[in-house]
């Protein structure tokens, strides 16, 4: 080992001891690397964010070309070189986490963003915002729920409330999650602020931050993160929040946070701080516990049934029962399954009509047939318990 490196190592060790004596804690600060090259606002914008985070006691290393007091710099002249350095630092244990403006995660890994709800100022975890959890939309959202719970718990929320954004796949996701809860996995479902409640979140709930974890697919989450981060600046500069978050997946070990090329210095700083908080919160240990609990409750079997190719619905001829006045709505049915659910009731002699309510697809039946129709649809897994 070169003499200057020995001297630096000794000096660093004594500094950690001194800090420990002063604070009563011998835990070293989180070490977070951040790639400076590639920002639409220039490398200095990233450096400004790194400086802001370093002032909060985080050991920040910029991978790029610029220098600033309080921030380490490892020189890199290209994006390719910067990514190689970042991965080496993570794999060799020289950095606890990293922030990058893009990264190719494997299938099964996606990122949990963290934003400020504009209506209340409440923080909200967006699960997820980049990456692909599954090739099946609803199965991916089930995984996203667990990823969001992990991130929220690591950031100090003991029992995070979970809401499902009202998009395609939400009802199927709800069915799967309720089965998981019935099997023993602890999920705290949020209740919409709208009068009819339920864990399906409307646009109002997004603005109010009704749930701690807002579940959606990554493409939707990405658009929402951009909107929530840059709504005060016209979209060109992300000024609010913590970025697009860490890539999380079962047995995925690198802590890589995603920011955007449009992220301003405050969001870069937020992403670094988010990474440090995950490290302090021992997110890897939490992830292991959550995946173990979910798998014990049958997660893999539930996902397998959702992810396997869907067979075409047989074109069974079903006669429509005599028409009657339909006044009551049954919600919770996916739009692609609406006609089949209606025919399932016809098959049992119950007249039903399909429709679209303000919260999504509905099946309309008479008041007299409501209870029986709901039971038939539950038994056929058209709606959740």
Secondary structure, DSSP 8 states (H G I E B T S, - for coil): --HHHHHHHHHHHHHHHHHHHHHS------EEEEE-TT-TT-HHHHHHHHHHHHTTT-EEEEEES--BTTBEEEE-SSHHHHHHHHHHHHHTTS-SEEEES-----TTEEEEEEEE-TTT--EEEEEEEEEES-SSHHHHHHHHHHHHHHHHHHTT-TT-EEEEESSTTHHHHHHHHHHHHHTT---EE---SSTT--SEE-HHHHHHT-SSEEE--HHHHHHHHHHHHHTTTTTSSB-SS--SEEEE-TT----EEE--TTB-HHHHHHHHHHHHHHHHTTHHHHHHHHHHHHHHTTHHHHHHHHHS-------------------EEE----GGGHHHHHHHHHHTT---EEEEETTEEEEEE-TTTHHHHHHHHHHTTSS--
